[in-house]
Amino acid sequence: MNVFDSLLEISESLRTHKTRTVLAVLTVAWGIFMLVLLLGAGRGIQNGVELQFKDDAVNSIRIYQGKTTIDYKGLPRGRQIRYDNEDYKQVRGQIDHVDKLTARYYVGGDSTVRYGKQQASFDIRGVHPDHLFLEKTEITAGRYINDNDLTERRKVVVIGAKVVERLFDEPAPIGERVSINGISYRVVGVFSDVGSQDEEETIYLPITTAQLVYAEPERVHQLMYTVGNASYQESKDSERQVRELLATRKNFSPDDRRAARIYNNLDEYKKITDLFYWVRVFVAVVGVGTVLTGVLAVSNIMVISVAERRREIGIRKAIGATPGSISRLIVLESVIVTSVAGYLGLIASLGLLELLKATVPENEYMYQPDVNTFVVVAVTILVIVSGTLAGYLPARRAAGIDPVQALQPS
């Protein structure tokens, strides 16, 4: 029997047993549909969580001021720890893996910003040029703060897109002058923020200018830096070095974590990636289990098919059909059923994922659910292997039918 005759035979068998065929197809299609959908949804949830890291560099370490909670070298607890320019220099010079480094000076209180007849209040921060990379800021017009601005203490500002919307009639007011708390500054750049539109209501100026204008020439409120391509463990070593450096400079215990509050963004990122590793494992186990359930259902259906066709198979063997040809026919039928069903389930699940991608807005719970090419190829292979496994035992049973017993009247 050639391949064409085998396909005709299988087609006739499937047409004759419509109910059995439909049940087999639905069972496998549902298993593949759920497997791909679960994998895609898992990826979408992971993407949503990772959106929370878009606002800041993932490899960043932030150092906040705090109060001592441990008595140390005769000094009482409750002391306020303050940072200064020398701390910034020491971190740059002594700490391993420092790549981009900035300090922040916060202009406190309500900062009134005026342009012509328009006025509003915004967050004002003095920063170093490397701050551009810590906040994942995108310059849309002009430039960011540079070293010359710091050296010459220039009265220049870089303003967020929301600031532009509220104060100006033009999208890129480069060269215009704004008044901040009565002091005039020239706009040299406009930025958008990758992660948070709230950040776009911020105005940045050179930290040296902020320190001069507000009469705190050495004051720093916060330190931030990235660790480049350092590993997670190397980032932890860098974090420890920073704490020890500041503890020495500010006379507090290195064990006092409230004195210098250090936030390593890689800690949170590692927790998320570790969590989603196990989520992917769980999803894969559940999905494969669903597929295997479908395979068992198809295998049972093929066993029933062999039992129904027992007399037919006996006649085939009586007129010369080999056990191998009988086995191949059963296995081929199983592969065709599972392949068609798997393809339908795959197409349906991919279609639903595309629909979700197009309709679900960006959020931190589900974003861009998708599966990659590897998953699609793996599912295709799984379908073919499943079809072979589903037909193997029924095929062996069919090949072992005794034609004499099969042809005896029941």
C-alpha positions in Angstrom: 0.0 0.0 0.0 1.5 3.3 -1.1 1.2 6.6 0.8 -1.7 7.9 -1.3 -3.7 4.7 -0.7 -2.9 5.0 3.0 -4.2 8.6 3.1 -7.4 7.6 1.3 -7.8 4.7 3.8 -7.3 7.0 6.8 -9.6 9.6 5.3 -12.4 7.1 5.0 -11.8 5.8 8.5 -12.0 9.3 9.9 -15.1 10.2 7.9 -16.8 7.0 9.0 -16.2 7.7 12.7 -16.9 11.5 12.8 -17.7 11.7 16.5 -14.6 9.8 17.5 -12.5 12.0 15.2 -14.0 15.3 16.4 -13.4 14.3 20.1 -9.8 13.3 19.4 -9.2 16.6 17.6 -10.8 18.7 20.3 -8.9 17.0 23.0 -5.4 17.5 21.5 -6.3 21.0 20.2 -7.4 22.1 23.7 -4.1 20.7 25.2 -1.9 22.6 22.7 -4.1 25.7 23.0 -3.7 25.8 26.8 0.0 25.0 26.7 0.8 27.9 24.3 -1.7 30.3 26.0 -0.2 29.6 29.4 3.3 30.1 28.2 2.3 33.4 26.4 0.4 34.6 29.5 3.3 33.8 31.7 5.6 35.9 29.5 3.0 38.7 29.4 2.9 38.8 33.3 6.7 38.8 33.4 6.8 41.7 30.9 4.3 43.6 33.0 6.4 43.2 36.1 9.6 44.2 34.3 7.8 47.4 33.2 8.3 48.5 36.8 12.1 48.5 36.1 11.9 50.7 33.0 12.1 53.9 35.0 15.5 53.2 36.5 18.6 51.4 35.4 18.3 47.8 36.4 22.0 47.7 37.5 21.7 50.7 39.8 22.5 51.2 43.5 20.9 54.1 45.4 22.2 55.4 48.7 19.7 57.4 50.8 20.3 59.4 54.0 19.2 57.9 57.3 19.5 58.0 61.0 21.7 55.9 63.2 20.0 53.2 65.3 23.1 51.8 67.0 25.3 53.5 69.6 28.8 53.7 68.1 32.2 54.8 69.6 30.5 56.9 72.2 28.1 58.5 69.8 24.4 58.2 70.5 21.8 56.7 68.2 19.4 59.0 66.4 22.1 61.0 64.6 21.1 62.3 61.1 23.6 61.2 58.5 24.2 63.8 55.8 26.2 63.4 52.5 28.5 65.9 50.8 30.5 66.4 47.7 33.5 64.5 49.2 31.3 61.4 49.6 30.6 61.6 45.9 34.3 61.8 45.1 35.2 59.0 47.5 32.6 56.7 45.9 34.0 57.5 42.5 37.5 56.8 43.6 37.3 53.9 46.0 34.3 51.7 45.2 34.6 48.8 42.7 32.4 48.5 39.6 31.2 52.1 39.7 30.2 53.0 36.1 27.8 55.9 36.0 27.6 58.1 39.1 25.5 61.0 40.2 24.5 62.8 43.3 21.2 64.5 43.8 20.4 67.8 45.5 16.6 68.3 46.1 15.3 71.8 46.1 12.7 71.5 48.9 9.4 73.2 49.3 7.1 74.4 46.6 9.2 75.6 43.7 7.3 78.0 41.5 8.3 78.0 37.9 7.2 80.9 35.6 7.4 81.5 31.9 5.6 84.7 30.8 2.1 84.6 32.3 2.2 80.8 32.9 3.3 79.4 36.2 3.2 76.0 38.0 5.1 74.0 40.6 7.5 71.2 39.7 10.0 68.9 41.3 13.5 70.6 41.0 16.7 68.4 41.2 20.4 69.3 41.0 22.3 66.4 39.4 25.5 65.3 37.6 25.6 64.5 33.9 25.5 60.7 34.5 22.1 61.1 36.0 20.9 60.8 32.4 21.7 57.1 32.5 20.4 56.4 36.0 16.8 57.5 35.1 16.8 56.2 31.5 16.1 59.7 30.4 15.6 60.3 26.6 16.6 63.8 25.3 14.0 64.8 22.7 15.4 68.3 22.1 18.6 70.1 22.9 21.0 68.4 25.3 21.4 67.2 28.9 23.5 68.8 31.6 27.3 68.5 30.9 30.6 68.9 32.8 31.0 72.6 31.7 27.7 73.4 33.2 28.9 72.0 36.5 32.4 73.7 36.4 31.0 77.1 35.5 27.9 76.7 37.7 25.7 77.7 34.8 22.1 78.6 35.3 20.7 76.2 32.8 17.9 73.6 33.1 16.6 70.5 31.3 12.9 70.2 31.6 10.4 67.3 31.2 7.8 67.0 28.5 5.0 67.7 31.0 6.7 70.9 32.0 6.7 72.0 28.4 3.0 71.2 28.0 2.1 73.3 31.0 4.3 76.3 30.4 5.0 76.6 26.7 3.1 76.8 23.4 6.0 75.2 21.5 7.3 71.6 21.8 11.0 72.5 22.1 11.6 75.8 23.9 15.3 75.6 23.7 17.0 78.9 24.6 13.9 80.3 26.4 14.3 81.5 30.0 12.2 80.3 32.9 12.1 81.7 36.5 12.5 79.3 39.3 11.8 80.8 42.7 12.7 84.2 41.2 16.0 83.1 39.6 16.3 83.0 35.8 17.5 79.9 34.0 18.0 79.1 30.3 16.4 76.0 28.9 19.0 73.8 27.2 17.1 70.5 26.8 13.8 68.7 26.9 13.4 65.1 28.0 10.9 62.3 28.1 11.1 59.4 30.6 11.0 55.8 29.5 9.4 54.4 32.5 7.2 57.0 34.2 5.4 60.1 32.9 5.4 61.5 36.5 9.2 62.0 36.0 8.4 64.3 33.1 7.1 66.9 35.6 10.7 67.3 36.8 13.3 70.0 36.1 17.0 69.2 36.3 19.8 71.7 36.8 23.6 71.4 37.5 24.1 70.2 41.1 26.8 72.8 41.6 24.4 75.5 40.6 21.7 74.3 42.9 24.2 74.1 45.8 25.4 77.7 45.1 21.9 79.2 44.7 20.5 77.6 47.8 23.6 78.3 49.9 24.6 74.7 50.6 27.8 74.5 48.5 28.8 71.0 49.8 25.3 69.5 50.4 24.2 66.2 48.8 20.9 64.5 49.5 21.4 61.2 47.7 24.0 59.2 45.8 23.3 56.9 42.8 25.5 54.8 40.6 25.4 51.9 38.1 27.7 48.8 38.3 28.0 48.3 34.5 28.3 44.6 33.6 29.1 43.5 37.1 27.5 40.3 38.3 24.9 40.2 41.0 27.5 39.1 43.5 29.9 41.8 42.4 27.1 44.4 42.9 26.6 43.1 46.4 30.3 43.4 47.1 30.1 47.0 45.8 27.2 47.7 48.0 29.1 46.4 51.0 32.1 48.6 50.2 29.9 51.7 50.0 28.4 51.0 53.4 31.8 50.5 55.0 33.1 53.7 53.3 30.3 55.8 54.5 30.4 54.2 58.0 34.0 55.2 58.3 33.5 58.7 57.0 30.3 59.4 59.1 31.2 57.4 62.2 28.4 54.9 62.4 28.4 51.1 62.7 28.7 49.2 59.4 26.0 47.0 60.7 23.6 49.9 61.1 21.6 49.6 57.9 19.2 52.5 58.8 22.1 55.0 58.9 22.8 54.6 55.2 19.8 53.1 53.4 21.1 51.4 50.3 18.8 50.0 47.7 20.3 47.6 45.1 18.0 47.4 42.2 19.5 44.1 41.2 18.1 42.6 44.4 14.6 43.2 43.3 15.3 42.2 39.7 16.9 38.9 40.8 13.8 38.1 42.9 11.6 38.7 40.0 13.7 36.7 37.5 14.0 33.8 40.1 10.2 33.9 40.6 9.4 33.8 36.9 11.8 31.0 36.4 9.7 28.8 38.6 6.5 30.3 37.1 7.7 29.2 33.7 8.5 25.7 35.0 5.1 25.5 36.6 3.4 26.6 33.4 5.4 24.2 31.3 4.5 21.3 33.6 0.8 22.2 33.6 0.8 22.7 29.8 2.7 19.5 29.0 0.4 17.6 31.5 -2.6 18.9 29.5 -1.1 17.8 26.2 -0.3 14.4 27.7 -3.9 14.1 28.7 -4.9 14.7 25.1 -2.4 12.1 23.9 -3.8 9.5 26.3 -7.3 10.4 25.0 -6.2 9.9 21.4 -4.4 6.7 22.3 -7.7 5.3 23.9 -9.6 6.4 20.8 -7.2 4.6 18.6 -7.5 1.5 20.7 -11.3 1.6 20.2 -10.7 2.2 16.5 -8.5 -1.0 16.3 -11.1 -3.0 18.1 -13.8 -1.8 15.7 -11.7 -2.6 12.7 -10.5 -6.0 14.0 -12.3 -8.0 11.3 -11.0 -5.6 8.6 -7.4 -5.9 9.9 -7.8 -9.7 9.9 -8.8 -9.7 6.3 -5.9 -7.5 5.4 -3.5 -9.9 7.1 -5.1 -12.9 5.5 -4.5 -11.5 2.0 -0.9 -10.7 2.7 -0.6 -7.4 4.6 2.4 -7.4 6.9 2.3 -6.5 10.6 4.6 -3.5 9.7 2.1 -2.1 7.2 -0.7 -2.4 9.6 1.3 -0.7 12.3 2.3 2.2 10.0 -1.3 2.7 9.0 -2.5 3.1 12.6 0.5 5.3 13.6 0.0 7.5 10.5 -3.7 8.0 11.4 -2.8 9.0 14.9 -0.1 11.4 13.7 -2.4 13.0 11.2 -5.2 13.5 13.9 -2.8 15.0 16.5 -1.0 17.1 13.9 -4.2 18.7 12.6 -5.5 19.1 16.1 -2.2 20.6 17.3 -2.1 23.0 14.4 -5.6 24.2 15.1 -4.8 24.6 18.8 -1.6 26.5 18.0 -3.2 28.8 15.5 -6.1 29.6 17.9 -3.7 30.3 20.9 -1.4 32.5 18.8 -4.4 34.4 17.5 -5.7 35.0 21.0 -2.3 36.2 22.1 -2.0 38.6 19.2 -5.5 39.9 20.1 -4.4 40.5 23.7 -1.2 42.3 22.5 -3.3 44.6 20.4 -6.0 45.4 22.9 -4.5 45.2 26.4 -2.9 48.5 27.3 0.5 48.8 28.9 0.3 47.9 32.6 2.3 46.2 35.3 0.1 43.1 35.5 0.0 41.9 31.8 2.0 43.4 28.9 2.7 42.0 25.4 1.9 38.3 26.0 3.9 36.4 23.4 5.8 33.2 22.7 9.0 33.0 20.8 9.9 31.0 17.7 11.6 28.3 19.8 8.3 27.6 21.7 6.4 27.3 18.4 9.0 24.9 17.0 9.0 22.9 20.2 5.2 22.6 20.3 5.3 21.4 16.6 7.8 18.7 17.5 5.7 17.8 20.6 2.6 17.4 18.5 4.4 15.0 16.1 6.0 13.0 18.9 2.6 12.9 20.7 0.9 11.5 17.7 3.5 8.8 17.3 3.2 7.9 21.0 -0.6 7.9 20.9 -0.6 5.5 18.0 2.2 3.2 19.1 0.4 0.9 21.5 -2.8 0.6 19.4 -0.5 -0.1 16.4 1.3 -2.9 18.2 -2.1 -4.4 19.2 -3.3 -4.2 15.6 -0.1 -5.8 14.3 -0.6 -8.7 16.7 -4.2 -9.6 15.6 -4.6 -13.2 14.5 -6.4 -13.2 11.2 -8.0 -16.6 11.9 -9.5 -15.5 15.2 -10.5 -12.1 13.7 -12.4 -13.7 10.9 -14.4 -16.1 13.1 -18.0 -15.0 13.6 -18.6 -13.4 17.0 
